[in-house]
Amino acid sequence: MTKITVFRNRDGEYLGFDCLGHAGYAKEGEDIVCAGISALTINTINSLGMYTAEKFETEADEESGEIRVRFEHPAGHDAELLMKSLVLGLQGIQNTYGNDYIVLNFKEV
């Protein structure tokens, strides 16, 4: 199962996200749930770097499937839009494939 935690402050501003684990929907190389989650998260990170001026840190461990992103400051307008798009896509996967493969949580920090 892939667990994604999206971090926001009390004002609802995005602070980052963690993505951990492999979905386990199918064998490695055939897991469409894991591929969808990976495509959304990696594209969001790449888009944040390419299309926004946000300063953020990212860490990844391919073996564990962990991806960690933290903004230096709460996400500005463009980064917020990209984060909302990420959440929308992840919710779509969760609604389609269920909580056995992906769990999306929000945490106020």
Residue, then its C-alpha position, 0 to 999 in steps of 0.5 A: m500500500t502507498k501512503i501519502t500524507v499532505f502537510r498543510n498549516r492551520d490556514g490550509e496552506y501547503l507545506g509539502f507531502d510524503c509518499l511511502g511504499h509500493a501500491g502492491y496492486a500487481k507485480e513490479g513493472e505491471d502495477i498501474v496504481c504504483a505507476g499512476i502515483s509515481a507519475l503524479t508525484i514526480n511530475t508535480i516535483n518537476s513542475l514545481g521546479m520548472y514552473t514556480a519560484e518556490k524553494f523546496e527540498t526533496e528526498a527519494d528512496e527508490e527501494s522503499g518508494e519514499i518521496r519527501v517534499r517540503f516547501e521552505h515557506p508555505a506554497g504560493h499561488d502556482a505551487e498551491l495549484l500544482m499541489k491541488s492538482l496532485v491531490l485531485g489525481l491521487q484522490g481519483i486513483q484512491n476512488t478507483y482502486g480503493n484504500d487497499y492500495i493507496v491511502l491519502n491523508f492530510k495533516e496539519v502541522 
